[in-house]
Amino acid sequence: MALDVPYSSIPDMFLKRVAASPDRHAFAHPGPTGPVWLTWAQVAQRAKAVAAGLHDLGVGQEDRVAILANTRLEWVIADFGIMCASGATTTVYPTTEPEDATYIISDSGSSVLFAEDPDQAAKIAGAALPALTHVILFDGAPDPTATVPQLTLAQLEEQGNRRLAEEPELIERLVADIGPDHLATLIYTSGTTGRPKGVELLHGGWCWEGVAQEAVGLLRVDDLQYLWLPLSHSFGKTLLCGATHVGLPTYVDGRVDKLVELLSVVRPTLMCGAPRVYEKVYNKSVTTAQDAGGAKAKIFAWAVEVGKEKVALEQAGKPVPGGLKFKYALAEKLVFSKLQARLGGRIRVLVSGAAPLSPEIATFFAAANLPISEGYGLTETSAGNFVNPPDGLRIGTVGKAMGDLECRLDTDGEVLVKGRPVMRGYHNLPEETAAAFTEDGFFRTGDIGSLDDDGYLRITDRKKDLVKTSGGKYVAPSYIEGMFKATCPYTSQAVVIGQARNYCTMLVTLDPDAITGWAAGTPLAGRPYAEIVASPEAEAMVQEYVAQLNQKLNRWETIKKVTILPRDLTIEDGEITPSLKIKRRGVESNFSDEIDKMYNGSVAEI
C-alpha cells in the first residue's frame, strides 16, 4: 500500500509543522546550565532570515550551498534556511581534510559555504573555487583579507530580515515552487574506497523518510530525541526529517565526548547511534563488573543470564513463566536499573545503524530492557530503508522494509531496493549512476542478505568485503569482527584479514578506557596506552578471547594469528569513515608490515 506523504518538499513540511505547533519545543542547544530550547516559531524566524539572506546572495532553485561544521543548532537552522531559499545542501564532514573539502565544494558547484569557524573556512583558503561567492561563519570573526568574502551567520540573518521587511511573503513564494523531484541534498559518500561521489537526494525521498519513521513506531510526538549524529551523514538528516514531520523536540549536540555525561541531564526517550556507541556502553558495563570481582561480578553475570533467558523466550514467541519474571524483576532492580539510569532513565527506543551491530551486544541491551532497533540503509537511499519495529524486534536482523519500499534479492543474494528515498543519481557521473541500477530500476546496495518469511532482512556482509581464502572458502569479516567485539569487552576495533590467504588473521585495537581499567592494580597501572597494549599480559588476554571466538566459528573462519595495534583506527589516517565503518583498504595499507608478519612463511595465492 502506498505511503501517504502530504508534503511537496522539506520546507513545505517544515512550514506546515511551524503552523501546526508554533509554540512547542523544537530544537535545543547546550547552554551554561542545561539545554536551551527554541520553539518551532523561533526556529522558523531564524531559518526564514537565513533563506532571505541567501536569496539576496543569489541562491536559487537547486543551487548548492555547503555546510562544513559539527552537529549543532546552527547546522539545523542553516539547512532549513538553504532549502527555504529553494537551494540544496551540500554536506561536508568537519573531519574532512582540506583537499577533499575543496574537491567536494568544487565538484558540487556550491556557491556559498557555511563554515563552523575560521579554522574550517581555512580548509579552502587559496583553492580555485570559481563558483564560490561567500563564506558564512557560525563562530568567529570574518577575515577581511579572505579571497572569498566572509560574513557571520548573524550578519546574514540581519540582511535576510531586512529583505523580509520589504517582502514578507518571499519565503512562502519560493517554497511554493519546490516539488518532490527537486534536489534537496548532495551528500558525498566518504566511501570505503576511492574518491567521494556526490549522491543527489530529492525532497520527496526525505519527506517519505519522515512519514515512514512515524508509521513504523520509531517516533512519537511525546518523545524527546538526543541528536548527536553527524548531520553531514544521511542518518542524521533522516532524523531531522522525522522530527519535523512528527513535531517532537530534539536536543542537538554533536560533542560525542559529552554524550554519556549529558544523557542523565537531557533524559531522552529516543536516541539513534552507530554501533560503536553501544559497544562502548557494553564494554564499560562488563569491564566494571569484572573489575569489581567477588559478589558484584557474580550478581552481574547472573542478571545477564536471566535477562538473556527472558529475551530468548520472547524472540521465540514463547511466554515468560512467572518464576523467570520474578527473577528478572530482581535482576533489573539489582543490575539493569543502573545501566538504564546511565542513559537517562527514560529510554523508549534506541536505534542502531550505519554499520553492523553484533547480535550478542544487541541481546545484552535487550536483556537490560533497553532493546535496540537495528536498521539499515545507505546514503544513496536516504539512510532509512529497513528497521526493527519497537514492538517486533528480531535480533540479528535489520528489520522490515519501511513504508512502501520495494525490496528483492538478486541471484547472488545482493539486496536490491526501489522507491521514493532512492537517489536521483551520482552528481556528474552518468556511467556510475547507470551501473548502480538494474534494468528495471532497482538500486544495487552492494550488500548480501536474506529475507525471512515475515520480510525481516538479515545482512550477511558487504558484497565487495567478502573474503575468499586461498582454499576457496568465503568468509564474512564483519560477522567475525562483531562476534569478537562481543566476546572481548576491551575491544575498540577488529579487522579480519584473509583475502587470497591460506588462513585468517585479525588486527585488533583496544579501548583506551577499558584497557586502563584492566591494567589498574597490576604492574601495568599508570603506564601509557601503547605500553599497556604491547605487554605480554595484554597479548595473553587477547589470545584467550580469540580462543573463545574460534570455538564459535567454522574451521576455515578461525583466527590463526592476531596483532594488537599500538593505536586506535582513525578517520584522519583513512582507516574508518566518519560514520565509523572500517576502510579495509586503508587499514591494510597502513598496517601492511604487521599483516605480512602474520603470514611470514605461509603460502598465499595471488
C-alpha positions in Angstrom: 0.0 0.0 0.0 1.4 3.4 -1.0 2.6 5.6 1.9 0.7 8.9 2.0 3.3 11.7 2.1 1.3 15.0 2.3 4.2 17.3 1.5 5.8 18.6 -1.7 9.2 19.4 -0.1 11.1 19.6 3.2 10.4 23.3 3.5 6.7 22.6 2.9 6.8 20.0 5.7 8.7 22.5 7.9 6.3 25.4 7.4 3.3 23.1 8.0 4.9 21.9 11.2 5.5 25.5 12.3 1.9 26.4 11.6 0.6 23.4 13.5 2.7 23.8 16.6 4.4 27.2 16.7 4.9 27.3 20.5 6.0 23.8 21.1 9.7 23.0 21.8 11.5 22.2 18.5 15.3 22.1 19.0 17.6 22.8 21.9 21.3 23.5 22.1 23.7 23.2 25.1 23.6 26.2 27.5 25.6 27.1 30.6 23.0 25.5 32.9 21.5 22.9 30.6 19.5 22.7 27.3 18.3 26.0 25.8 15.1 25.4 23.8 13.7 27.2 20.7 10.1 26.8 19.7 9.2 25.9 16.1 8.2 29.5 15.6 11.6 30.7 16.7 13.4 28.2 14.5 11.3 29.3 11.6 12.0 33.0 12.2 15.8 32.3 12.0 15.6 29.9 9.1 13.5 32.3 7.1 16.0 35.1 7.8 18.8 32.8 6.6 16.8 31.9 3.5 16.1 35.5 2.6 19.8 36.4 3.1 20.8 33.5 0.8 18.3 34.6 -1.8 19.9 38.1 -1.7 23.3 36.4 -2.3 21.9 34.9 -5.5 21.0 31.3 -4.3 18.2 30.0 -6.5 16.4 26.7 -7.1 18.7 23.6 -6.7 21.8 25.9 -6.2 24.2 24.1 -3.9 25.1 25.6 -0.5 27.7 23.7 1.5 27.8 23.2 5.3 31.2 22.4 6.9 30.6 22.1 10.6 29.9 19.8 13.5 26.4 18.8 14.6 24.9 21.9 16.3 21.7 24.0 16.3 23.2 26.4 13.7 23.6 23.5 11.3 19.9 22.8 11.5 18.9 26.4 11.0 21.3 26.8 8.1 19.9 23.6 6.5 16.3 24.7 6.8 17.4 28.2 5.5 19.1 26.7 2.4 16.1 24.7 1.5 13.6 27.5 2.2 15.6 29.6 -0.3 15.0 26.7 -2.7 18.6 25.7 -2.7 20.2 22.3 -1.9 22.5 21.5 0.9 25.9 20.0 0.2 27.2 18.3 3.4 30.9 18.2 4.4 32.1 16.4 7.4 34.1 18.6 9.8 36.8 16.0 9.9 37.3 16.2 6.1 40.8 17.1 5.1 41.3 20.3 3.1 42.0 18.5 -0.2 38.7 16.5 0.0 36.7 19.5 1.3 37.9 21.6 -1.6 37.1 18.8 -4.0 33.5 18.4 -2.6 32.8 22.2 -2.7 34.2 22.4 -6.2 32.6 19.2 -7.7 29.2 20.2 -6.2 29.4 23.7 -7.6 28.5 25.2 -4.2 28.1 29.0 -4.4 28.0 29.6 -0.7 29.8 27.8 2.2 28.7 27.8 5.9 31.8 27.1 7.9 31.8 26.4 11.6 34.7 28.8 12.4 37.8 30.4 10.7 39.7 27.1 11.1 37.1 25.2 9.0 37.0 28.1 6.5 40.8 27.9 6.2 40.4 24.5 4.6 39.5 26.1 1.3 42.0 29.1 1.5 43.9 29.6 -1.7 41.8 27.0 -3.6 40.4 27.7 -7.1 36.7 27.7 -6.5 35.2 30.0 -9.1 31.5 29.1 -8.2 32.0 30.1 -4.5 30.9 33.7 -3.8 30.6 33.8 0.0 31.6 32.1 3.2 29.4 32.4 6.3 30.8 31.7 9.8 28.9 30.2 12.7 31.6 31.3 15.1 34.5 33.7 15.0 35.1 37.0 13.1 35.3 37.3 9.3 38.7 37.7 7.7 38.6 40.9 5.7 41.6 39.7 3.6 39.9 36.4 2.6 39.8 35.8 -1.2 36.1 34.7 -0.9 34.1 37.4 1.1 33.2 36.3 4.6 30.3 37.3 6.9 28.9 35.9 10.1 25.6 34.0 10.4 24.2 36.9 12.4 25.1 39.3 9.6 23.4 37.0 7.1 20.2 36.9 9.3 20.2 40.7 9.6 20.4 41.0 5.8 17.6 38.5 5.5 15.4 40.2 8.0 15.8 43.5 6.1 14.7 41.7 2.9 11.7 40.1 4.7 10.6 43.5 6.0 10.3 44.6 2.3 8.8 41.3 1.0 7.2 39.4 3.9 5.8 36.6 1.7 9.2 35.9 -0.1 9.8 32.5 1.6 6.3 31.2 1.1 6.6 32.2 -2.6 9.9 30.4 -3.0 8.7 27.3 -1.2 5.6 27.0 -3.4 7.8 26.4 -6.4 9.7 23.4 -4.9 8.5 20.0 -5.8 9.2 16.5 -4.6 11.6 15.9 -7.6 13.8 18.8 -6.9 17.2 18.4 -5.4 17.3 18.8 -1.6 20.7 17.4 -0.6 24.0 16.5 -2.1 25.8 14.1 0.3 29.3 12.9 -0.7 29.9 9.2 0.2 33.1 9.0 2.2 33.3 5.6 0.8 35.4 2.7 1.9 37.4 3.0 -1.3 38.1 5.7 -3.9 37.2 9.4 -4.3 33.8 10.5 -2.7 30.8 10.6 -5.0 28.0 13.2 -4.7 24.7 11.5 -4.0 21.7 13.5 -5.3 18.8 13.1 -2.9 15.4 14.7 -3.5 12.8 16.4 -1.4 10.2 13.6 -2.0 12.5 11.0 -0.6 13.3 12.9 2.6 9.6 13.7 3.2 8.9 9.9 2.7 11.6 9.2 5.4 9.8 11.5 7.9 6.4 9.8 7.4 7.8 6.3 7.3 9.6 6.7 10.7 6.4 7.6 12.4 4.5 4.8 10.6 6.8 2.1 12.0 6.5 3.4 15.5 10.0 4.8 15.9 9.0 8.4 16.6 6.1 9.8 18.7 5.2 13.4 19.5 5.7 12.8 23.2 9.3 11.7 22.6 12.5 13.7 23.4 15.3 12.9 21.0 19.0 13.3 21.7 20.6 14.0 18.2 24.4 13.8 18.3 25.0 12.0 15.0 26.9 13.9 12.2 24.3 15.9 10.3 26.7 15.6 7.3 25.6 12.0 7.2 22.3 10.7 5.8 21.4 9.0 9.1 21.4 12.4 10.9 19.5 14.1 8.1 16.7 11.5 8.1 16.2 12.0 11.8 15.8 15.8 11.2 13.0 14.9 8.7 11.3 12.6 11.2 11.4 15.2 13.9 9.9 17.8 11.6 7.1 15.6 10.4 6.2 14.3 13.9 7.0 17.6 15.7 8.9 16.0 18.5 11.5 18.0 20.5 15.2 17.3 19.7 18.3 18.2 21.7 21.1 18.8 19.2 24.7 18.4 20.4 27.5 16.8 18.4 30.0 16.6 21.2 30.4 12.9 21.4 32.8 13.1 24.4 29.9 14.7 26.4 27.3 12.1 25.3 27.3 9.8 28.3 27.6 12.7 30.8 24.7 14.6 29.2 22.3 11.6 28.8 21.4 11.9 32.5 20.8 15.7 32.1 18.8 15.6 28.9 17.0 12.3 29.8 15.9 11.5 26.2 13.3 8.8 25.3 14.8 8.3 21.9 18.4 8.1 20.7 20.0 6.8 17.5 23.6 5.9 17.0 26.3 3.9 15.3 27.2 0.5 16.9 30.4 2.0 18.4 28.4 3.9 21.0 26.6 0.8 22.2 29.8 -1.2 22.1 31.4 1.4 24.5 28.4 1.2 26.9 28.6 -2.6 26.8 32.4 -2.6 27.3 32.0 -0.2 30.3 29.3 -2.3 31.9 31.1 -5.6 31.5 34.6 -4.5 32.5 33.3 -2.5 35.5 31.6 -5.7 36.8 34.6 -7.9 36.1 37.0 -5.4 37.7 34.7 -5.3 40.8 35.1 -9.0 41.2 33.5 -11.1 44.1 29.8 -10.8 44.7 29.2 -7.9 42.4 30.7 -9.7 39.4 28.6 -12.8 40.2 25.4 -10.9 40.6 26.1 -9.1 37.2 26.7 -12.4 35.4 23.6 -13.9 37.0 21.5 -10.9 35.9 22.7 -11.1 32.4 22.0 -14.8 32.1 18.5 -14.2 33.5 17.9 -11.4 31.0 19.2 -13.5 28.1 16.9 -16.3 29.1 13.9 -14.0 29.0 15.0 -12.5 25.7 15.4 -15.9 24.1 11.8 -16.8 25.0 10.5 -13.5 23.7 12.4 -13.9 20.4 11.0 -17.4 20.0 7.5 -16.1 20.6 7.1 -18.0 23.8 5.6 -16.8 27.1 7.9 -15.9 30.0 7.0 -18.0 33.0 6.2 -16.4 36.4 9.3 -17.7 38.1 11.5 -16.1 35.4 9.5 -12.9 35.5 10.3 -12.7 39.3 14.0 -13.4 38.8 14.1 -10.8 36.0 12.4 -8.1 38.2 15.2 -8.8 40.8 17.9 -8.6 38.1 16.5 -5.3 36.8 16.5 -3.9 40.3 20.0 -5.0 41.2 21.8 -4.5 37.9 19.9 -3.2 34.8 18.3 -0.2 36.5 21.8 1.3 36.9 22.5 0.9 33.2 19.1 2.4 32.4 19.9 5.4 34.7 23.2 6.0 32.9 21.2 6.5 29.7 18.9 9.0 31.4 16.3 6.6 32.8 13.6 7.3 30.2 14.7 5.5 27.1 11.8 4.2 25.0 13.7 3.5 21.7 17.3 3.0 20.8 18.2 2.7 17.1 21.4 1.4 15.6 22.5 2.0 12.0 25.5 2.9 9.7 27.4 -0.3 10.5 26.6 -3.8 11.7 25.6 -4.3 15.3 26.8 -7.5 16.9 23.8 -9.8 17.8 25.5 -10.6 21.2 25.6 -6.9 22.1 22.0 -6.4 20.9 21.0 -9.3 23.1 22.8 -7.7 26.1 20.8 -4.5 25.7 17.5 -6.3 25.2 18.3 -8.3 28.4 18.8 -4.9 30.2 15.3 -3.8 28.9 17.0 -1.3 26.6 16.2 -3.0 23.2 18.0 -1.7 20.2 16.0 -1.4 16.9 18.7 -2.1 14.3 18.1 -0.6 10.9 19.7 -0.5 7.5 20.1 1.9 4.6 22.7 3.7 2.5 23.5 7.3 1.7 22.1 6.5 -1.8 18.8 5.5 -0.3 18.3 8.3 2.3 19.6 6.2 5.2 16.3 4.7 6.4 15.1 1.6 4.5 14.7 -1.2 6.9 14.2 -1.1 10.7 13.1 -3.4 13.5 9.8 -2.0 14.8 10.0 -1.4 18.5 7.1 -3.9 19.1 8.6 -6.5 16.8 12.3 -6.8 17.5 14.2 -9.7 15.8 17.8 -9.6 17.0 20.3 -10.3 14.2 18.1 -8.7 11.5 17.8 -5.1 10.3 14.0 -5.4 10.4 11.4 -5.0 7.7 11.2 -2.6 4.8 9.8 0.8 5.8 6.7 2.3 4.2 6.2 1.1 0.6 9.8 0.5 -0.2 10.2 -2.4 -2.6 12.9 -5.0 -2.0 14.2 -8.1 -3.6 17.3 -10.2 -3.6 19.4 -10.7 -6.8 20.6 -14.2 -7.8 23.8 -13.8 -5.8 21.9 -12.6 -2.7 22.6 -8.8 -3.3 19.9 -6.6 -1.7 18.0 -4.5 -4.3 15.7 -1.7 -3.4 13.3 0.6 -5.3 11.2 3.6 -4.1 11.0 7.3 -3.3 14.0 7.5 -0.9 16.4 6.2 -3.6 18.8 8.8 -5.1 18.4 10.6 -8.4 21.9 9.6 -9.2 25.6 10.3 -8.6 26.4 14.0 -9.4 28.0 14.4 -12.8 28.7 10.6 -13.0 26.2 9.2 -15.5 28.1 5.9 -16.1 28.4 5.2 -12.4 24.7 6.1 -11.9 23.7 3.7 -14.7 25.8 0.9 -13.2 24.2 1.3 -9.8 20.7 0.3 -11.0 19.2 -2.8 -12.6 17.4 -2.6 -15.9 14.1 -2.3 -14.1 15.2 0.5 -11.8 16.2 -1.3 -8.6 19.2 0.2 -6.8 22.1 -2.2 -6.2 23.1 -1.9 -2.5 26.3 -3.9 -2.7 25.2 -5.8 0.4 24.5 -9.6 0.6 21.4 -10.5 2.6 18.5 -12.9 3.2 14.8 -12.3 3.8 12.7 -14.4 6.1 9.0 -15.3 5.5 7.9 -12.2 7.5 10.0 -9.8 5.5 12.8 -9.3 8.0 16.2 -8.7 6.3 19.4 -10.2 7.6 22.6 -8.6 6.1 25.5 -11.1 5.7 28.2 -8.7 4.5 29.3 -6.2 2.0 29.4 -7.9 -1.4 32.9 -6.5 -2.0 34.1 -7.2 1.5 33.5 -10.9 1.4 36.9 -12.6 1.8 37.8 -15.6 -0.3 40.6 -17.7 1.2 43.2 -19.4 -1.0 41.3 -22.6 -0.2 38.2 -21.2 -1.9 36.2 -20.7 1.2 34.2 -17.4 1.7 34.5 -15.6 5.0 32.3 -12.6 6.2 34.7 -10.3 8.1 32.1 -8.1 9.7 30.3 -11.1 11.2 33.5 -12.3 12.9 34.5 -8.8 13.9 31.2 -8.3 15.6 31.4 -11.6 17.4 34.9 -10.7 18.7 33.7 -7.3 20.0 31.0 -9.1 22.0 33.4 -11.7 23.2 36.2 -9.3 24.3 34.9 -6.3 26.1 38.2 -4.5 25.8 38.0 -4.2 22.0 37.7 -0.9 20.2 38.1 -2.2 16.6 38.8 -5.6 14.9 39.7 -6.1 11.3 39.8 -9.6 9.8 42.3 -10.3 7.1 42.3 -13.3 4.8 41.7 -12.5 1.1 43.7 -15.0 -1.1 45.5 -16.1 2.1 45.5 -19.7 3.4 44.2 -18.7 6.8 42.5 -15.8 8.6 44.2 -13.3 10.9 43.0 -10.2 12.7 44.2 -6.8 13.7 42.8 -5.5 17.0 42.8 -2.2 18.8 41.8 -1.9 22.4 39.5 0.6 24.0 41.7 3.1 26.0 39.2 3.5 28.9 38.6 -0.2 29.2 42.2 -1.3 29.0 43.3 1.3 31.6 40.7 -0.2 34.0 42.0 -3.6 33.2 45.6 -2.6 34.0 44.6 -1.0 37.3 46.0 -2.9 40.3 48.7 -4.6 38.2 52.3 -3.7 37.4 51.0 -2.0 34.2 48.9 0.5 36.2 49.6 4.1 35.1 51.6 3.1 32.0 50.9 4.8 28.6 48.3 3.1 26.4 50.9 2.0 23.8 53.0 0.3 26.5 50.0 -1.5 28.0 48.7 -2.9 24.7 52.3 -4.0 23.8 52.7 -6.0 27.0 52.8 -9.8 27.1 49.9 -9.7 29.6 47.7 -7.8 27.1 48.6 -10.2 24.3 47.8 -13.2 26.5 44.4 -11.7 27.4 43.5 -11.1 23.8 44.7 -14.5 22.7 42.4 -16.0 25.4 39.4 -14.2 23.9 40.5 -15.2 20.4 40.4 -18.8 21.5 36.9 -18.3 22.8 35.9 -16.7 19.5 37.3 -19.6 17.5 35.1 -22.1 19.3 32.1 -20.4 17.7 33.5 -20.4 14.1 33.8 -22.8 11.2 37.3 -24.2 10.8 38.1 -22.1 7.8 36.9 -18.9 9.6 39.1 -19.3 12.7 41.7 -16.7 13.5 45.1 -18.2 13.5 47.1 -15.1 14.4 46.3 -11.7 15.9 48.2 -8.4 16.2 47.3 -5.7 18.7 47.9 -2.3 17.1 49.7 0.5 19.1 46.8 2.9 18.4 43.2 3.0 17.5 42.0 3.4 14.0 41.2 7.0 12.9 39.3 9.0 10.3 42.3 11.2 9.7 44.6 8.2 8.8 42.0 6.9 6.3 41.2 3.8 8.3 37.5 4.5 9.2 34.8 6.6 7.7 33.1 9.4 9.6 30.2 7.1 10.2 32.7 4.6 11.8 32.8 2.0 9.0 36.1 0.3 8.5 38.0 1.3 5.4 39.7 -2.0 4.8 42.0 -0.8 2.1 43.3 2.0 4.3 43.8 -0.4 7.2 45.6 -3.0 5.1 47.8 -0.3 3.6 48.8 1.4 6.8 49.5 -1.8 8.7 50.9 -3.9 5.8 54.1 -4.7 7.8 52.0 -6.1 10.7 49.9 -8.1 8.4 52.9 -9.5 6.5 54.5 -10.7 9.8 51.4 -12.8 10.5 51.8 -14.5 7.2 55.6 -15.0 7.1 56.3 -18.5 5.9 52.8 -19.1 4.7 51.9 -19.6 1.1 49.4 -17.0 -0.3 47.5 -17.3 -3.5 47.7 -14.3 -5.8 
